[in-house]
Amino acid sequence: MRRPLILSAALTVASLSTGLAACGSSASQRITAVSATSRARWKPAVRIRRVLDLSEPRGDGAIVVAADKRLELVSPSGSVQRLGQERAGT
């Protein structure tokens, strides 16, 4: 009974992957994006070393950041607060 479920899940993942891969392609292979007058540039709001992952904004607007083997909380004002005192992996 478990084998049909695994096969069904594998087929679903394969079909979704194929569909997503085809989303950006076209028959003519022409790029149809509108040209920008200037390039977009990232401007750092806060300096945090070795960022690995970010959460979506919480209810208060703060973002949890996984960086340098610890969690940090970045408030909407830009202040950074370390979450927890123990280091991950120790």
C-alpha angles and dihedrals in degrees: 000000000000095000095065090051092053091046091048092049092048092051091048092051092046093050093046091049091051091048093050092047090054095050095085098042129089134189094247094047089219120144108237100182117128113251116247121224091224136013120261114241131196116236115197112238095186132012111235122163123233100357112197104171144355131210125222113264114284123227091275091050095252121134124216111223126197104210138150094358094307143077122251131185117222113198123210088255090059100252115141123216125184114235115219126353100240119089120234116254096023 
